[in-house]
Amino acid sequence: MANDKDPLLGTLGICRKAGKLLHGYDRVEEAVMRGKACLVLLACDASKRTTQHMQDTCRGVIPCAVMPLKGEDLRMLTPKPAAVFAVTDENLAHLCAGYLKKQVKEDSANG
């Protein structure tokens, strides 16, 4: 999936280059607990247990969303496969959330 075809993936690349993207279950969970995460994102193929635990951990404190991207799509962002990500910059988190909302609307219109 190319960045020009998926603006969310491109924005996550910007977050990574800016040093504002965390990946991996333990790192993201720690960032949530310390109040460092602004947005938690989960790959759509993350396990149900991982998804539920992260949503429970974030509940009421930090937005948590499932992306329409699979772990394979996100492979270019991390040295190891990961299904859990956190954006640690508020402005970049808003940008990512905006693309998520736009994709959900487009999927609803097409489905």
C-alpha positions as CSV (number, residue, x, y, z in Angstrom):
1,M,0.0,0.0,0.0
2,A,1.6,3.2,-1.1
3,N,1.7,6.4,0.9
4,D,0.0,8.4,-1.8
5,K,-2.9,5.9,-1.8
6,D,-3.3,5.9,2.0
7,P,-2.8,9.2,3.7
8,L,-3.0,7.6,7.1
9,L,0.0,5.4,6.4
10,G,1.9,8.5,5.1
11,T,1.0,10.4,8.2
12,L,2.3,7.5,10.4
13,G,5.5,7.7,8.4
14,I,5.8,11.4,9.2
15,C,5.2,10.6,12.9
16,R,7.9,8.0,12.8
17,K,10.4,10.3,11.2
18,A,9.6,13.0,13.8
19,G,10.2,10.5,16.6
20,K,6.6,10.7,17.7
21,L,5.5,7.1,16.9
22,L,5.8,4.3,19.4
23,H,5.2,0.7,18.4
24,G,4.8,-2.5,20.3
25,Y,2.4,-3.6,23.0
26,D,4.7,-2.9,26.0
27,R,6.0,0.4,24.9
28,V,2.6,1.7,24.0
29,E,1.0,0.4,27.2
30,E,3.8,2.2,29.2
31,A,3.2,5.4,27.3
32,V,-0.5,5.3,28.0
33,M,0.1,4.7,31.7
34,R,2.5,7.6,31.9
35,G,0.2,9.9,30.0
36,K,2.7,10.3,27.0
37,A,0.4,8.9,24.3
38,C,-2.1,11.1,22.5
39,L,-3.6,8.4,20.3
40,V,-3.4,4.6,20.3
41,L,-3.8,2.8,16.9
42,L,-4.3,-0.9,16.4
43,A,-3.8,-2.8,13.2
44,C,-7.0,-4.3,11.9
45,D,-5.5,-7.8,12.2
46,A,-4.4,-7.4,15.8
47,S,-5.7,-10.2,18.1
48,K,-9.0,-9.7,19.8
49,R,-7.2,-10.0,23.2
50,T,-4.7,-7.3,22.3
51,T,-7.4,-5.0,20.9
52,Q,-9.6,-5.4,24.0
53,H,-6.8,-4.9,26.5
54,M,-5.5,-1.7,24.8
55,Q,-9.1,-0.4,24.5
56,D,-9.5,-1.1,28.3
57,T,-6.2,0.5,29.1
58,C,-7.0,3.7,27.1
59,R,-10.7,3.9,28.2
60,G,-11.7,7.4,29.1
61,V,-8.2,8.8,28.9
62,I,-6.7,8.4,25.5
63,P,-8.5,7.8,22.1
64,C,-7.9,4.2,20.8
65,A,-8.9,3.2,17.3
66,V,-8.5,0.2,15.0
67,M,-7.0,1.3,11.7
68,P,-8.0,-0.1,8.3
69,L,-4.4,-1.2,7.9
70,K,-3.0,-4.7,8.5
71,G,0.3,-5.4,10.2
72,E,1.8,-6.2,6.8
73,D,0.8,-2.7,5.5
74,L,2.6,-1.2,8.6
75,R,5.8,-3.2,8.2
76,M,7.7,-0.4,6.6
77,L,7.3,1.7,9.8
78,T,9.0,-0.7,12.2
79,P,12.0,-2.9,12.3
80,K,9.9,-5.7,13.8
81,P,6.2,-6.6,13.1
82,A,3.9,-4.6,15.3
83,A,0.1,-4.3,15.6
84,V,0.0,-1.6,18.4
85,F,1.1,2.0,17.8
86,A,0.9,5.3,19.8
87,V,1.3,8.8,18.5
88,T,2.9,11.0,21.2
89,D,2.3,14.4,19.6
90,E,-1.1,16.0,19.9
91,N,-1.1,17.7,16.5
92,L,0.0,14.6,14.7
93,A,-2.6,12.6,16.6
94,H,-5.3,14.9,15.4
95,L,-4.1,14.6,11.9
96,C,-4.2,10.8,12.1
97,A,-7.6,10.8,13.8
98,G,-8.9,13.0,10.9
99,Y,-7.7,10.5,8.3
100,L,-9.3,7.7,10.3
101,K,-12.7,9.4,10.4
102,K,-12.4,10.2,6.6
103,Q,-11.7,6.6,5.8
104,V,-14.6,5.3,8.0
105,K,-16.9,7.7,6.1
106,E,-15.6,6.5,2.7
107,D,-15.9,2.9,3.7
108,S,-19.5,3.5,4.9
109,A,-20.4,5.2,1.6
110,N,-18.8,2.4,-0.5
111,G,-20.2,-0.5,1.6
